[in-house]
Amino acid sequence: MKTLKFKTNINCGGCVSKVTPFLNQQEGVESWEVDTTNPDKILTIKSDGASEEAVKATLQKVGFKAESVT
């Protein structure tokens, strides 16, 4: 299990509900959460095979940006 972290522009409950079905269906994503109280809106994903590129592509399809955080 790997943890991926992204700086995003998912900044409210409405945005979270918009990405929920896409992240829930993303292959290799076990669980995820967005810290909307953090100024960088950090998305944390517990991954069992999902790549950073795949997550970024999924978020872009829904209209959001994600930048990898190390």
OpenMM code with the backbone's topology and positions (N, CA, C; nanometers):
from openmm import Vec3, app, unit

residues = "MET LYS THR LEU LYS PHE LYS THR ASN ILE ASN CYS GLY GLY CYS VAL SER LYS VAL THR PRO PHE LEU ASN GLN GLN GLU GLY VAL GLU SER TRP GLU VAL ASP THR THR ASN PRO ASP LYS ILE LEU THR ILE LYS SER ASP GLY ALA SER GLU GLU ALA VAL LYS ALA THR LEU GLN LYS VAL GLY PHE LYS ALA GLU SER VAL THR".split()
positions = [
    Vec3(0.0856, -0.1187, 0.0000),
    Vec3(0.0000, 0.0000, 0.0000),
    Vec3(0.0891, 0.1236, 0.0000),
    Vec3(0.0594, 0.2141, -0.0902),
    Vec3(0.1374, 0.3353, -0.1050),
    Vec3(0.0476, 0.4548, -0.0765),
    Vec3(0.1044, 0.5614, -0.0199),
    Vec3(0.0281, 0.6835, 0.0035),
    Vec3(0.0734, 0.7890, -0.0962),
    Vec3(-0.0234, 0.8429, -0.1706),
    Vec3(0.0039, 0.9501, -0.2664),
    Vec3(-0.0570, 1.0784, -0.2124),
    Vec3(0.0157, 1.1892, -0.2271),
    Vec3(-0.0367, 1.3188, -0.1816),
    Vec3(-0.0294, 1.4184, -0.2970),
    Vec3(-0.1364, 1.4970, -0.3097),
    Vec3(-0.1452, 1.5957, -0.4164),
    Vec3(-0.1952, 1.7280, -0.3604),
    Vec3(-0.1405, 1.8370, -0.4133),
    Vec3(-0.1926, 1.9709, -0.3885),
    Vec3(-0.2996, 1.9900, -0.4956),
    Vec3(-0.4221, 2.0258, -0.4562),
    Vec3(-0.5316, 2.0342, -0.5526),
    Vec3(-0.6057, 2.1675, -0.5439),
    Vec3(-0.7050, 2.1822, -0.6305),
    Vec3(-0.7970, 2.2965, -0.6215),
    Vec3(-0.9378, 2.2466, -0.5863),
    Vec3(-0.9438, 2.1337, -0.5152),
    Vec3(-1.0703, 2.0805, -0.4632),
    Vec3(-1.0920, 2.1511, -0.3297),
    Vec3(-1.1761, 2.2535, -0.3276),
    Vec3(-1.1768, 2.3401, -0.2097),
    Vec3(-1.3073, 2.3475, -0.1309),
    Vec3(-1.4059, 2.2636, -0.1632),
    Vec3(-1.5303, 2.2695, -0.0862),
    Vec3(-1.6027, 2.1355, -0.0938),
    Vec3(-1.7061, 2.1216, -0.0158),
    Vec3(-1.7838, 1.9980, -0.0155),
    Vec3(-1.8436, 1.9652, -0.1512),
    Vec3(-1.8853, 2.0678, -0.2245),
    Vec3(-1.9408, 2.0467, -0.3578),
    Vec3(-1.8365, 1.9884, -0.4522),
    Vec3(-1.7131, 2.0389, -0.4412),
    Vec3(-1.6041, 1.9870, -0.5238),
    Vec3(-1.5747, 1.8419, -0.4869),
    Vec3(-1.5745, 1.8132, -0.3582),
    Vec3(-1.5484, 1.6763, -0.3114),
    Vec3(-1.6550, 1.5825, -0.3665),
    Vec3(-1.7820, 1.6247, -0.3617),
    Vec3(-1.8886, 1.5373, -0.4110),
    Vec3(-1.8786, 1.5183, -0.5629),
    Vec3(-1.8218, 1.6160, -0.6326),
    Vec3(-1.8042, 1.6053, -0.7777),
    Vec3(-1.6972, 1.5001, -0.8125),
    Vec3(-1.5880, 1.4946, -0.7351),
    Vec3(-1.4796, 1.3997, -0.7653),
    Vec3(-1.5023, 1.2617, -0.7042),
    Vec3(-1.5919, 1.2513, -0.6053),
    Vec3(-1.6129, 1.1251, -0.5338),
    Vec3(-1.6385, 1.0053, -0.6252),
    Vec3(-1.7351, 1.0102, -0.7180),
    Vec3(-1.7584, 0.8900, -0.7998),
    Vec3(-1.6382, 0.8526, -0.8864),
    Vec3(-1.5622, 0.9510, -0.9287),
    Vec3(-1.4464, 0.9241, -1.0143),
    Vec3(-1.3321, 0.8611, -0.9351),
    Vec3(-1.3042, 0.9150, -0.8160),
    Vec3(-1.1968, 0.8578, -0.7341),
    Vec3(-1.2372, 0.7221, -0.6775),
    Vec3(-1.3661, 0.7054, -0.6458),
    Vec3(-1.4115, 0.5760, -0.5938),
    Vec3(-1.4005, 0.4662, -0.6994),
    Vec3(-1.4132, 0.5028, -0.8269),
    Vec3(-1.4050, 0.4040, -0.9346),
    Vec3(-1.2633, 0.3883, -0.9883),
    Vec3(-1.1729, 0.4752, -0.9456),
    Vec3(-1.0343, 0.4700, -0.9948),
    Vec3(-0.9702, 0.3379, -0.9532),
    Vec3(-0.9193, 0.2670, -1.0501),
    Vec3(-0.8556, 0.1393, -1.0223),
    Vec3(-0.7317, 0.1598, -0.9353),
    Vec3(-0.7205, 0.0803, -0.8296),
    Vec3(-0.6035, 0.0868, -0.7428),
    Vec3(-0.6167, 0.1844, -0.6273),
    Vec3(-0.7261, 0.2616, -0.6216),
    Vec3(-0.7468, 0.3541, -0.5093),
    Vec3(-0.8251, 0.2808, -0.4015),
    Vec3(-0.7614, 0.2625, -0.2860),
    Vec3(-0.8273, 0.1943, -0.1745),
    Vec3(-0.9122, 0.2917, -0.0935),
    Vec3(-0.8557, 0.4092, -0.0641),
    Vec3(-0.9294, 0.5128, 0.0089),
    Vec3(-0.8646, 0.6471, -0.0218),
    Vec3(-0.9395, 0.7534, 0.0046),
    Vec3(-0.8880, 0.8875, -0.0218),
    Vec3(-0.9602, 0.9893, 0.0644),
    Vec3(-0.8965, 1.1055, 0.0817),
    Vec3(-0.9599, 1.2174, 0.1523),
    Vec3(-0.8941, 1.3468, 0.1078),
    Vec3(-0.9704, 1.4551, 0.1167),
    Vec3(-0.9189, 1.5875, 0.0833),
    Vec3(-0.9285, 1.6735, 0.2082),
    Vec3(-0.8174, 1.7368, 0.2443),
    Vec3(-0.8168, 1.8288, 0.3580),
    Vec3(-0.8484, 1.9681, 0.3049),
    Vec3(-0.9777, 2.0037, 0.3030),
    Vec3(-1.0183, 2.1335, 0.2485),
    Vec3(-0.9837, 2.2491, 0.3421),
    Vec3(-0.9436, 2.2189, 0.4667),
    Vec3(-0.9038, 2.3256, 0.5593),
    Vec3(-0.7580, 2.3655, 0.5373),
    Vec3(-0.6801, 2.2795, 0.4732),
    Vec3(-0.5406, 2.3093, 0.4422),
    Vec3(-0.5376, 2.4073, 0.3248),
    Vec3(-0.4548, 2.5115, 0.3309),
    Vec3(-0.4499, 2.6079, 0.2191),
    Vec3(-0.4139, 2.5428, 0.0854),
    Vec3(-0.3416, 2.4307, 0.0878),
    Vec3(-0.3034, 2.3616, -0.0351),
    Vec3(-0.4045, 2.2561, -0.0785),
    Vec3(-0.5137, 2.2379, -0.0004),
    Vec3(-0.6204, 2.1420, -0.0346),
    Vec3(-0.5604, 2.0048, -0.0665),
    Vec3(-0.4943, 1.9471, 0.0314),
    Vec3(-0.4193, 1.8232, 0.0112),
    Vec3(-0.5118, 1.7025, -0.0039),
    Vec3(-0.4956, 1.6323, -0.1161),
    Vec3(-0.5652, 1.5072, -0.1435),
    Vec3(-0.4692, 1.3948, -0.1072),
    Vec3(-0.5113, 1.3076, -0.0160),
    Vec3(-0.4307, 1.1932, 0.0250),
    Vec3(-0.5000, 1.0670, -0.0235),
    Vec3(-0.4262, 0.9842, -0.0959),
    Vec3(-0.4816, 0.8611, -0.1515),
    Vec3(-0.4018, 0.7418, -0.1014),
    Vec3(-0.4725, 0.6431, -0.0499),
    Vec3(-0.4111, 0.5136, -0.0170),
    Vec3(-0.4229, 0.4310, -0.1438),
    Vec3(-0.3087, 0.4015, -0.2034),
    Vec3(-0.3072, 0.3380, -0.3348),
    Vec3(-0.2592, 0.1944, -0.3282),
    Vec3(-0.3301, 0.1110, -0.4012),
    Vec3(-0.2882, -0.0275, -0.4180),
    Vec3(-0.2699, -0.0506, -0.5682),
    Vec3(-0.1861, 0.0332, -0.6279),
    Vec3(-0.1582, 0.0189, -0.7703),
    Vec3(-0.1903, 0.1409, -0.8550),
    Vec3(-0.2655, 0.2371, -0.8026),
    Vec3(-0.2960, 0.3578, -0.8808),
    Vec3(-0.1701, 0.4436, -0.8902),
    Vec3(-0.1436, 0.4971, -1.0096),
    Vec3(-0.0258, 0.5814, -1.0275),
    Vec3(-0.0639, 0.7287, -1.0112),
    Vec3(0.0379, 0.8107, -0.9839),
    Vec3(0.0149, 0.9550, -0.9731),
    Vec3(-0.0443, 1.0083, -1.1035),
    Vec3(0.0082, 0.9593, -1.2165),
    Vec3(-0.0390, 1.0066, -1.3468),
    Vec3(-0.1865, 0.9731, -1.3681),
    Vec3(-0.2263, 0.8523, -1.3283),
    Vec3(-0.3658, 0.8107, -1.3452),
    Vec3(-0.4594, 0.8968, -1.2608),
    Vec3(-0.4189, 0.9273, -1.1383),
    Vec3(-0.5008, 1.0111, -1.0499),
    Vec3(-0.5119, 1.1518, -1.1076),
    Vec3(-0.3997, 1.2070, -1.1525),
    Vec3(-0.4014, 1.3415, -1.2121),
    Vec3(-0.4933, 1.3454, -1.3339),
    Vec3(-0.4851, 1.2424, -1.4186),
    Vec3(-0.5686, 1.2365, -1.5394),
    Vec3(-0.7166, 1.2301, -1.5026),
    Vec3(-0.7493, 1.1513, -1.4010),
    Vec3(-0.8881, 1.1396, -1.3564),
    Vec3(-0.9398, 1.2744, -1.3075),
    Vec3(-0.8609, 1.3440, -1.2259),
    Vec3(-0.9036, 1.4741, -1.1738),
    Vec3(-0.9166, 1.5771, -1.2862),
    Vec3(-0.8275, 1.5720, -1.3835),
    Vec3(-0.8359, 1.6658, -1.4961),
    Vec3(-0.9640, 1.6453, -1.5756),
    Vec3(-1.0075, 1.5193, -1.5896),
    Vec3(-1.1320, 1.4893, -1.6620),
    Vec3(-1.2511, 1.5581, -1.5970),
    Vec3(-1.2461, 1.5718, -1.4636),
    Vec3(-1.3562, 1.6319, -1.3895),
    Vec3(-1.3373, 1.7831, -1.3753),
    Vec3(-1.2221, 1.8346, -1.4204),
    Vec3(-1.1989, 1.9784, -1.4171),
    Vec3(-1.1167, 2.0277, -1.2997),
    Vec3(-1.0417, 1.9388, -1.2360),
    Vec3(-0.9586, 1.9788, -1.1227),
    Vec3(-0.8115, 1.9563, -1.1535),
    Vec3(-0.7274, 2.0311, -1.0820),
    Vec3(-0.5831, 2.0189, -1.0987),
    Vec3(-0.5253, 1.9455, -0.9784),
    Vec3(-0.4194, 1.8701, -1.0033),
    Vec3(-0.3482, 1.8019, -0.8944),
    Vec3(-0.1991, 1.8081, -0.9230),
    Vec3(-0.1247, 1.8409, -0.8188),
    Vec3(0.0201, 1.8508, -0.8287),
    Vec3(0.0788, 1.7611, -0.7211),
    Vec3(0.1696, 1.6732, -0.7575),
    Vec3(0.2280, 1.5798, -0.6603),
    Vec3(0.3022, 1.6543, -0.5497),
    Vec3(0.2850, 1.6050, -0.4276),
    Vec3(0.3550, 1.6595, -0.3115),
    Vec3(0.4413, 1.5471, -0.2566),
    Vec3(0.5677, 1.5790, -0.2273),
    Vec3(0.6560, 1.4741, -0.1739),
    Vec3(0.6720, 1.4860, -0.0247),
] * unit.nanometer
topology = app.Topology()
chain = topology.addChain("A")
for resn in residues:
    res = topology.addResidue(resn, chain)
    for name in ("N", "CA", "C"):
        topology.addAtom(name, app.Element.getBySymbol(name[0]), res)
